[in-house]
Amino acid sequence: MRRLLIPAALLTLVSCAAPGSGRVTLSNFVYDRARVETFVTSFPDCELRVGMTATSFELPLNGTRVIDTPAGSDVCWRRIEPPFTQATAPGVPLITPWNRAFTASGRIVDTRL
């Protein structure tokens, strides 16, 4: 009986461990050069708050960017589209809605733009 209780107790302890850090891998297989904006948040929505900063970068065609997150945090990201001549004033980029990669539980997420 002890042979069964010890492994069961160890399995219970391991399953109760705190989640580790997460990781998001953003890949661009469609756009010639994509402008991307990301930020890491522990809040339940993708809204920039005081003290939070978004990071902007360009992701070339067939490019990949890895974003590591602390435990309990998710990654919000969006692609900034180039301006269309008819849609907006010249030079004003269009912004797509925020996407959220759920990494708070320590997951590794692969996503495409």
C-alpha positions as CSV (number, residue, x, y, z in Angstrom):
1,M,0.0,0.0,0.0
2,R,2.9,2.4,0.8
3,R,4.2,1.8,-2.7
4,L,1.0,3.4,-4.1
5,L,0.7,6.2,-1.6
6,I,4.2,7.7,-2.1
7,P,4.0,8.1,-5.9
8,A,0.4,9.5,-5.5
9,A,1.6,12.0,-2.9
10,L,4.5,13.1,-5.1
11,L,2.2,13.5,-8.1
12,T,-0.1,15.6,-6.1
13,L,2.7,17.9,-5.0
14,V,4.0,18.3,-8.6
15,S,0.5,19.2,-9.9
16,C,0.1,21.9,-7.3
17,A,3.3,23.7,-8.2
18,A,3.1,27.3,-9.3
19,P,3.0,27.9,-13.1
20,G,6.3,28.8,-14.7
21,S,7.1,31.5,-17.2
22,G,5.4,31.4,-20.6
23,R,6.6,32.1,-24.2
24,V,5.0,33.4,-27.3
25,T,6.5,32.8,-30.8
26,L,5.2,35.3,-33.4
27,S,5.8,34.2,-37.0
28,N,5.2,36.2,-40.2
29,F,4.7,34.0,-43.2
30,V,2.3,36.4,-45.1
31,Y,3.4,40.0,-45.1
32,D,6.6,41.4,-46.7
33,R,7.3,43.5,-43.7
34,A,4.9,43.6,-40.7
35,R,4.9,46.2,-38.0
36,V,3.9,44.7,-34.7
37,E,3.2,46.1,-31.3
38,T,3.2,43.9,-28.2
39,F,3.0,44.2,-24.4
40,V,3.0,41.8,-21.5
41,T,0.1,42.1,-19.0
42,S,-1.3,40.3,-16.0
43,F,-4.7,42.1,-16.4
44,P,-7.7,40.3,-17.9
45,D,-7.9,42.6,-20.9
46,C,-5.6,44.0,-23.5
47,E,-5.6,47.6,-22.4
48,L,-2.5,49.6,-21.8
49,R,-2.4,51.0,-18.3
50,V,-0.3,53.6,-16.5
51,G,3.2,52.2,-16.1
52,M,2.9,49.7,-19.0
53,T,4.7,50.2,-22.2
54,A,4.2,48.6,-25.6
55,T,7.1,47.5,-27.7
56,S,7.0,48.0,-31.5
57,F,9.1,46.1,-34.0
58,E,9.2,45.1,-37.6
59,L,8.9,41.4,-38.5
60,P,10.2,40.5,-42.0
61,L,8.7,37.9,-44.2
62,N,9.5,34.4,-42.7
63,G,10.7,36.2,-39.6
64,T,10.1,35.0,-36.0
65,R,10.1,36.9,-32.7
66,V,10.1,35.1,-29.3
67,I,8.6,36.9,-26.3
68,D,9.2,35.4,-22.9
69,T,6.7,36.2,-20.1
70,P,6.9,36.1,-16.3
71,A,4.6,33.6,-14.5
72,G,1.0,34.8,-14.4
73,S,1.3,37.1,-17.5
74,D,-0.1,37.0,-21.0
75,V,1.0,38.7,-24.2
76,C,-1.2,41.1,-26.2
77,W,-0.1,41.8,-29.7
78,R,-1.4,43.5,-32.9
79,R,-0.2,44.3,-36.4
80,I,-0.1,47.9,-37.5
81,E,-1.2,48.0,-41.2
82,P,0.3,50.4,-43.7
83,P,-2.1,53.3,-44.6
84,F,-4.5,53.0,-47.4
85,T,-4.7,56.1,-49.7
86,Q,-8.5,56.2,-49.6
87,A,-9.2,55.1,-46.0
88,T,-7.3,57.6,-43.9
89,A,-5.2,60.7,-44.0
90,P,-1.8,60.2,-45.6
91,G,0.8,58.6,-43.2
92,V,-1.8,57.5,-40.6
93,P,-1.4,53.7,-40.1
94,L,-4.4,51.5,-39.5
95,I,-4.3,49.5,-36.3
96,T,-5.8,46.0,-36.0
97,P,-7.5,44.8,-32.8
98,W,-5.4,43.3,-30.0
99,N,-4.8,39.6,-30.0
100,R,-4.1,37.8,-26.8
101,A,-1.8,34.8,-26.2
102,F,-2.7,33.1,-22.9
103,T,0.7,32.2,-21.3
104,A,-0.2,32.9,-17.6
105,S,-0.2,29.2,-16.9
106,G,3.3,28.7,-18.2
107,R,2.2,27.7,-21.7
108,I,4.3,28.0,-24.9
109,V,2.2,29.6,-27.7
110,D,3.1,29.6,-31.4
111,T,1.1,32.1,-33.5
112,R,1.1,33.6,-36.9
113,L,0.4,37.2,-38.0
